[in-house]
Amino acid sequence: MAAVKLRELDATAVADAATAIGPHIRRTPTEKSDALSGLAGREVYLKLENLQKTGSFKIRGALNALMRKDERERANGVVTASAGNHGQGVAFAAKLLGIPACVVLPIGVPLAKLTAIQRAGAETVLTGESYDEAHAAALEIARDRKRSYVHAFDDDDVIAGQGTLALELLDDAPDLDVLVVPVGGGGLISGIALAASSRKSRPRIVGVQAAGASAFADSFKSGTLVKHPVATIADGIAVARPAERTLAIVKRYVDDVLTVTDEAIARTIVVLLERTKLLAEGAGAAALAAVLELDGRVGGQKVGVVISGGNIDPNLLGKALQQGLASAGRYLAFRTWLDDKPGLLHQLTGILAAEHINILHVGIHRLGPYAALGRVGLDVIVDTRDRSHADEVLALIRRHGFPAEELLDTTPGP
């Protein structure tokens, strides 16, 4: 029997989606984190979509969209473009429903996301340098093959499916003051806003974008669609331009859209691993980064935070952890210069050892731009407790007559 399209995108549409997809997805836990609550100075409840099937919330919208297709559309198959997580959702849903699927991804998509899509049996096409370029190519493929296109966020059925997350969260923690949500193209926050709109006591809803992909935040503030180039470790929310559909919903129901730096996101990935033993990708950590680092801008005393996904590429994870530890002052990388004669390296390491400072790495440059005639460039990485301790170590080295230039900007972001 042919599926019936939603007549109107509202809270009822989200409830219908929850009924449809509920048997096929995981009802992910909502957990209060005492450790994060202590850091944030308020009660923090995490909605753990990093534990969802496919590793992110995207399966919700993708599955709802495919279940709403009629028999002809299912037989023809579907095409989508994705930065990774939506593609995994579509691939999983297509396999479940027996629908042919083609997923178009940018060339730089994390390998872990690409292989997950391929394991689910979907055809993959790599093209373009960004999600938007992959999207343009996917539209052409859909037209050529006469297939239905499933947009990652500019689709009523996808939006309704994403909103089912909020129904679970608000049932688990019904008296939240604020609900904080990562934002890329706006599908998730739109669905959440619609789901919350019918509640008698609606929490304040705050979206969070990466500062390097801030088109939605700027569109929200200006009231008109804005397009920006993107550059962020949060590839799951690296969208250059929101949709009119999602922007209209957000302008109506959402209270604010903030931005956080990549450094703040990296620090939050580290905090989640250390304090909760949970792994989040960049997009998944963005909302919590705002709660932990944007003092007073999120507000509330009982805050729900969506950890939207955990599909981080292992190579990127290593870089994110390194950046997060450095920006939190957990290690110090510096360059110094020594006269090229015996004993000075031993003197420097002795100064550090006397203060029980653990040396992680020493690199010596005798050639190239870091060294001059009769001098040697030295790169050193040491363990430090925090930012103030890193500053103390730099001061210690300089007091003993060694010039020291910090290699990484470890100043916390706003």
Secondary structure, 3 states (H helix, E strand, C coil): CCCCCCCCCCHHHHHHHHHHHHHHCCCCCEEECHHHHHHHCCEEEEEEHHHCHHHECHHHHHHHHHHCCCHHHHHHCEEEECCCHHHHHHHHHHHHHCCCEEEEECCCCCHHHHHHHHHCCCEEEECCCCHHHHHHHHHHHHHHHCCEECCCCCCHHHHHHHHHHHHHHHHHCCCCCEEEEECCCCHHHHHHHHHHHCCCCCCEEEEEEEHHHCHHHHHHHHCCCCCCCCCCCCHHHCCCCCCHHHHHHHHHHCCEEEEECHHHHHHHHHHHHHHHCCCCCHHHHHHHHHHHHCCCCCCCCEEEEEECECCCCHHHHHHHHHHHHHHCCCEEEEEEEEECCCCHHHHHHHHHHHCCCCEEEEEEECCCCCCCCCEEEEEEEEECCCHHHHHHHHHHHHHCCCCCEECCCCCCCC
